[in-house]
Amino acid sequence: MDACLDGTMQEAEALLLKRFGTITVADIADDFDLRLASHLAGLDVVRSCTQ
Protein backbone atom coordinates (compact mmCIF):
# COMPACT_ATOMS: atom_id res chain seq x y z
CA MET A 1 0.00 0.00 0.00
CA ASP A 2 2.82 2.39 0.81
CA ALA A 3 4.27 2.03 -2.69
CA CYS A 4 0.86 2.75 -4.22
CA LEU A 5 0.51 5.96 -2.23
CA ASP A 6 4.04 7.16 -2.99
CA GLY A 7 3.21 8.21 -6.55
CA THR A 8 0.02 9.87 -5.43
CA MET A 9 1.86 11.83 -2.75
CA GLN A 10 4.49 12.95 -5.26
CA GLU A 11 1.77 14.15 -7.65
CA ALA A 12 0.00 16.00 -4.85
CA GLU A 13 3.22 17.66 -3.74
CA ALA A 14 4.04 18.76 -7.30
CA LEU A 15 0.54 20.23 -7.72
CA LEU A 16 0.73 22.12 -4.42
CA LEU A 17 4.14 23.55 -5.22
CA LYS A 18 2.94 24.62 -8.66
CA ARG A 19 -0.13 26.36 -7.21
CA PHE A 20 1.85 27.98 -4.38
CA GLY A 21 4.11 29.42 -7.05
CA THR A 22 1.20 31.41 -8.47
CA ILE A 23 0.17 33.04 -5.18
CA THR A 24 1.58 36.47 -4.46
CA VAL A 25 1.82 38.39 -1.20
CA ALA A 26 -0.68 40.83 -2.72
CA ASP A 27 -3.14 37.93 -3.24
CA ILE A 28 -2.82 36.95 0.40
CA ALA A 29 -3.18 40.57 1.58
CA ASP A 30 -6.29 41.11 -0.58
CA ASP A 31 -7.86 37.91 0.73
CA PHE A 32 -7.06 38.90 4.31
CA ASP A 33 -8.59 42.34 3.84
CA LEU A 34 -11.77 40.85 2.36
CA ARG A 35 -12.12 38.30 5.14
CA LEU A 36 -11.44 40.86 7.89
CA ALA A 37 -13.97 43.33 6.50
CA SER A 38 -16.53 40.53 6.14
CA HIS A 39 -15.88 39.34 9.68
CA LEU A 40 -16.20 42.83 11.12
CA ALA A 41 -19.45 43.30 9.19
CA GLY A 42 -20.79 40.04 10.57
CA LEU A 43 -20.81 38.33 7.18
CA ASP A 44 -19.56 34.86 6.38
CA VAL A 45 -17.73 35.26 3.07
CA VAL A 46 -15.90 32.31 1.62
CA ARG A 47 -13.68 32.98 -1.34
CA SER A 48 -12.37 30.13 -3.42
CA CYS A 49 -8.99 30.28 -5.08
CA THR A 50 -9.33 28.56 -8.41
CA GLN A 51 -6.46 28.42 -10.82
JOURMO-V755546 format. One record per residue. N is the residue number from 1. SS is DSSP state (@ for helix, = for strand, . for the rest). PSI is psi in radians with two decimals (999 if undefined). NEAR is the number of other C-alpha atoms within 10 Angstrom. Layout:
N;SS;PSI;NEAR + N;SS;PSI;NEAR
This chain:
1;.;-0.68;5 + 2;@;-0.75;6 + 3;@;-0.62;7 + 4;@;-0.67;8 + 5;@;-0.37;10 + 6;@;-0.83;11 + 7;@;-0.68;11 + 8;@;-0.74;11 + 9;@;-0.70;11 + 10;@;-0.71;11 + 11;@;-0.75;12 + 12;@;-0.74;12 + 13;@;-0.77;12 + 14;@;-0.73;12 + 15;@;-0.78;12 + 16;@;-0.79;11 + 17;@;-0.67;11 + 18;@;-0.81;11 + 19;@;-0.66;13 + 20;@;-0.54;10 + 21;.;-0.28;9 + 22;.;-0.12;9 + 23;.;2.27;12 + 24;.;2.88;10 + 25;@;-0.62;8 + 26;@;-0.68;9 + 27;@;-0.78;12 + 28;@;-0.75;11 + 29;@;-0.74;11 + 30;@;-0.75;12 + 31;@;-0.73;15 + 32;@;-0.82;12 + 33;@;-0.75;12 + 34;@;-0.81;14 + 35;@;-0.68;17 + 36;@;-0.82;14 + 37;@;-0.72;12 + 38;@;-0.74;14 + 39;@;-0.81;12 + 40;@;-0.49;9 + 41;.;-0.06;9 + 42;.;0.34;9 + 43;.;2.72;11 + 44;.;1.54;10 + 45;.;2.21;12 + 46;.;2.15;10 + 47;.;2.29;9 + 48;.;2.38;7 + 49;.;1.83;9 + 50;.;2.36;5 + 51;.;999;6
